[in-house]
């Protein structure tokens, strides 16, 4: 599965990169960004879902989730 952030919904709360720093980072203005190509590796599924569930704007999607 891959993680995506909708930049139109992200308000820069930073919960994604606080909860899952191996998957998400921040841009120069503090908005969340996906690191690399967004692939959620083995053992990262739990933290990816935690970031999704804690995003106040529901800006994070997991694509290709089984």
Helices and strands as residue ranges (DSSP letters): E 2-5, H 15-19, E 24-26, E 32-34, H 45-54, E 60-63
